[in-house]
C-alpha cells in the first residue's frame, strides 16, 4: 500500500509539471484556462489526498518540512479565503471570473497545496539521506528536483514547437480534421494569447540562462542553448515589448548582483550570456513593427496600461474599510474596473472594453485582496530574497532565484494566467527544496504516544475524502455545463441554442454568464418570431420566449446583484419589449440606473437611460443623462445625436437639422448620424435632400436596411413608385419575413396598376 501511495504522489507531481504547459481539451467553450484549471484541481487533489493517507494510515504520523515561508504562505491563503467570503461577487471569487478562471480561490488553494506537495515530496540526495536518518526509514520517496526541471523544460520545448507550427500554418496542412482554434496563427497550448506565451518564455529564458551559468557538463549545455535560441526567435516573432522588459529587468538585476558579490570572479566569461541577452532585449524594446520585416502579421492582445491599473486599484481600496484591508474580493477585477476606472479611460481607443483582468497581477491583488492580501504576498517575496541573500554563495540556486525574479517582475507588468501562476508556485517550491540547510528539520506529530490523534486525523481525512468526492461530482457537472454552452455557441438555430444553454444552467445554476446569455438568446428569439408571417406565428411560443428572457434576466440579477453587465442586460430586455408590456419602460429605467451604480463612468449607460426617460416623457431627466454622457466622453456620438433629437421632440426641426448637419460634417463615417439627418430632412418635407442622404448611406453600406426602407418611403412620398417598389424589394430580400414590407409592396403595386389603367 505504501508503494502504491508513493507512486500516486509521484504520478501527480510528474504529470502536473509536464502537462500543465501543454494541456487543453477542445470540448468546453474556453479551452485554455478552463482545461488547465481542471487538470490542476484533479491532480493536486489526488496527490495531496495520497500524501495525507500515507502519513495517517501507513506512517502513523504527520510530518512536514519546516521552512521560513510556510507560515506566510498559509497567511496569504487564509487572507484570500477571508477576502472571498466578504467578496462583492462570491461566485467569481470562489470559481474565478468566467473565461479567465485562474483568479479564483479554488485555483489559488490548489496551487498552494501543490507548493506543499513539492516541498514535502521533492528533495536532493542530501535531503533524502537526512530524511532516512530523521524518520528512521530504510528508503525515502523524495523526487529528484532536477528530474522535475528537465521534465518541465521538455514540456516547454513541445509548447515552442507547437507554436511554430501554428504561426507558420503547418497545422492546416495536416490532412486531419482539427479543432478550429488549432488552425489559428495565435494557437499555443500554454496560454490563450501569444502575449501570455511571450511572458512565459521570457521567464523560462531567464531560468535557462541560470542553468547555463551553473551547468558544468558541455553535453548538457547544448540542448539548453538550442531551446534558448528557439525561444528568443519566437519572442522576436511575437513582438511583445513587455516580455522584453521582463527579460531586461530580470537579467540586469542578476548581473548587478553577480558583479557586487563577485560570484563569477573566477569564471567571469560566463556572464557574457546574460549580457548578450540584455543587449538583445534592449534592441527589441525600442524596435517597433517587427512584423514589417519578418513578414508575419499576428493579432495583438489588448492589455490595460500600468497607469490605469494603479489608479483603479488605489481608488478601489479607498471605497470602504473592508476593501482597504481585504479588497473587493479575490477574482473581482471585473467589478473593480467597471466601478473605479478613471474617467480619462474614456479617452482611450479601448474605452468600450470591460477588462476582467488588470495589466499587472500586483495592482490587481491590491484591489481584489486589499493591503493585507498584497502585504502577505509581498512578504512571501521579501522573505524569499532574504533567504537567498543568506545563501548567495550557492551557485546551484541561481536558476531558481533568477526565474523567481523574472516571475515577480512579470507580475508588475502583466496579469496572472494559469501557466504563470503555476510556474510561480512551482519555482517557489523548488527554490525552497534547494535551500538544504534551511529545511533540514521536520515537524513530526506521532500517533504512537497519542493513539487518540490517529482517530482524530483519520476522521479529518475521511471528511477531506468526502469533500473531495463531492467536489469531483460538482466539477464534472460544471464541465458538462460548459460543454453544452460550447455546443450552443456553435449552432445558429436559436431554439437549439436555448435548449443547450438551459442544460448548461441546470448543470451549473450558479454561473451568471449562462443566465445572461440565455436571457439574451430568448429575447432574440422573441423579436425574431415577430417578423414571421402571421400564419406561422405561435402566440404562446412567442410569449414564452419573452417570459423566459425576463425570468432568466431576473435570476441573473439575484445571483450576481453587483455585476454591471447583469443589470445592463436586464435593462436591454425591458427596453426591447417596452411596446409589448405595460410598465417595461419603468423597469428598464430602474435596471439601467442600477447598472450606473456599478459603472457610473460609462457614457453608453447614461445615453440609454436618457433614451428611456425620453420614451417615458421625462425630457428633463433625459437631458440630464445626455449631458452626463457628454461630460464623460465629449465625442460620444450617440449622446450628441440624442441631444439634437431633443429639438425634434420639441417640434423645433430646423434647430435639430442644423445640429445634425454639424454632426454629419464632424463624423462623416458615422452611419447613425447620416441616417438621422436624412430622416429629419424627410420629416421637414425636404424630400430631395432626404433621398440624397439615404442614397449616400447606401453607397457606403448597400445593405443598410433602415436607409433602404426610408429611401423607399421617400420615393413613395415623392410619387416615384417604380423606384419605391425596387427599393422595397431590396429591403424584402434582407428581411423576407417582414410583413410590413410585404404590405407596402402590395399597396404600391396596386396603386401603380390603378394609375396605369
KAJO-V176118 format. One record per backbone hydrogen bond with DSSP energy under -1.0 kcal/mol. CO is the residue of the C=O (numbers start at 1). NH is the residue of the N-H. If there is no record, write none. Layout:
co: {CO/CO}
nh: {NH/NH}
//
This chain:
co: {1/2/3/4/5/6/7/8/9/10/11/12/13/14/15/16/19/32/33/34/35/36/37/38/39/40/41/42/43/44/45/46/47/48/49/50/51/52/53/54/54/55/60/62/64/69/70/71/72/73/74/75/76/77/78/79/80/81/82/84/89/90/91/92/93/94/97/97/100/101/104/105/106/107/108/109/110/111/112/113/114/115/116/117/118/121/124/125/126/127/128/129/130/131/132/143/144/145/146/147/148/149/150/151/152/153/154/155/156/157/158/159/160/161/162/163/164/165/166/171/174/179/180/184/193/194/195/196/197/198/199/200/201/202/203/204/205/206/207/208/209/210/211/217/218/221/222/223/224/225/226/227/228/229/230/231/232/233/234/235/240/240/241/242/243/244/245/246/247/248/249/250/251/252/253/254/255/256/257/258/262/264/267/268/269/271/272/273/274/275/276/277/278/279/280/281/282/289/290/290/291/305/306/307/308/309/310/311/312/313/316/320/321/322/323/324/325/328/329/332/333/334/335/336/337/342/343/344/345/348/350/360/361/362/363/364/365/366/367/368/369/370/371/372/373/374/375/376/377/378/379/380/381/382/383/384/385/386/387/389/391/394/395/397/398/399/400/401/402/403/404/405/406/407/409/410/411/414/417/418/419/420/421/422/423/424/425/426/427/428/429/430/432/434/435/441/443/445/450/451/452/453/454/455/456/457/458/459/460/461/462/463/464/465/466/467/468/469/470/471/472/473/474/475/476/477/478/479/480/481/482/483/484/485/493/494/495/496/497/498/499/500/501/502/503/504/508/511/512/513/514/515/516/517/518/519/520/521/522/523/524/525/526/528/529/533/534/538/539/540/541/542/543/544/545/546/547/548/549/550/551/552/553/554/555/556/560/563/564/565/566/567/568/569/570/571/572/577/577/581/583/584/585/586/587/588/589/590/591/592/593/595/599/602/603/604/605/606/607/608/609/610/611/612/613/617/618/619/620/621/622/623/624/625/626/627/628/629/633/635/636/637/638/639/640/641/642/645/646/647/648/652/653/654/655/656/657/658/659/660/661/662/663/667/670/671/672/673/674/675/676/677/678/679/680/681/682/685/686/687/688/689/690/691/692/693/694/695/697/701/703/704/705/706/707/708/709/710/711/712/713/714/715/719/720/721/722/723/724/725/726/727/728/729/730/731/735/738/739/740/741/742/743/744/745/746/747/748/749/750/751/752/753}
nh: {5/6/7/8/9/10/11/12/13/14/15/16/17/18/19/20/23/36/37/38/39/40/41/42/43/44/45/46/47/48/49/50/51/52/53/54/55/56/57/58/59/61/447/445/443/73/74/75/76/77/78/79/80/81/82/83/84/85/86/87/93/94/95/96/105/106/100/101/102/104/108/109/110/111/112/113/114/115/116/117/118/119/120/121/122/143/128/129/130/131/132/133/134/135/137/123/148/149/150/151/152/153/154/155/156/157/158/159/160/161/162/163/164/165/166/167/168/170/169/174/176/182/183/187/197/198/199/200/201/202/203/204/205/206/207/208/209/210/211/212/213/214/215/221/222/225/226/227/228/229/230/231/232/233/234/235/236/237/238/239/243/244/245/246/247/248/249/250/251/252/253/254/255/256/257/258/259/260/261/263/265/267/270/271/272/275/276/277/278/279/280/281/282/283/284/285/286/292/293/294/295/309/310/311/312/313/314/315/316/317/319/324/325/326/327/371/372/88/332/336/337/338/339/340/341/345/346/347/348/351/353/364/365/366/367/368/369/370/328/329/373/374/375/376/377/378/379/380/381/382/383/384/385/386/387/388/389/390/391/392/394/397/398/401/402/403/404/405/406/407/408/409/410/411/412/414/362/361/421/422/423/424/425/426/427/428/429/430/431/432/433/434/435/436/438/66/64/62/453/455/456/457/458/459/460/461/462/463/464/465/466/467/468/469/470/471/472/473/474/475/476/477/478/479/480/481/482/483/484/485/486/487/488/489/497/498/499/500/501/502/503/504/505/506/507/508/511/515/516/517/518/519/520/521/522/523/524/525/526/527/528/529/530/531/532/536/537/542/543/544/545/546/547/548/549/550/551/552/553/554/555/556/557/558/559/560/563/567/568/569/570/571/572/573/574/575/576/580/581/584/587/588/589/590/591/592/593/594/595/596/597/599/602/606/607/608/609/610/611/612/613/614/615/616/618/619/622/623/624/625/626/627/628/629/630/631/632/633/636/637/640/641/642/643/644/645/646/649/650/652/651/656/657/658/659/660/661/662/663/664/665/666/667/670/674/675/676/677/678/679/680/681/682/683/684/686/685/687/690/691/692/693/694/695/696/697/698/699/701/704/705/708/709/710/711/712/713/714/715/716/717/718/720/721/724/725/726/727/728/729/730/731/732/733/734/735/738/742/743/744/745/746/747/748/749/750/751/752/753/754/755/756/757}
//
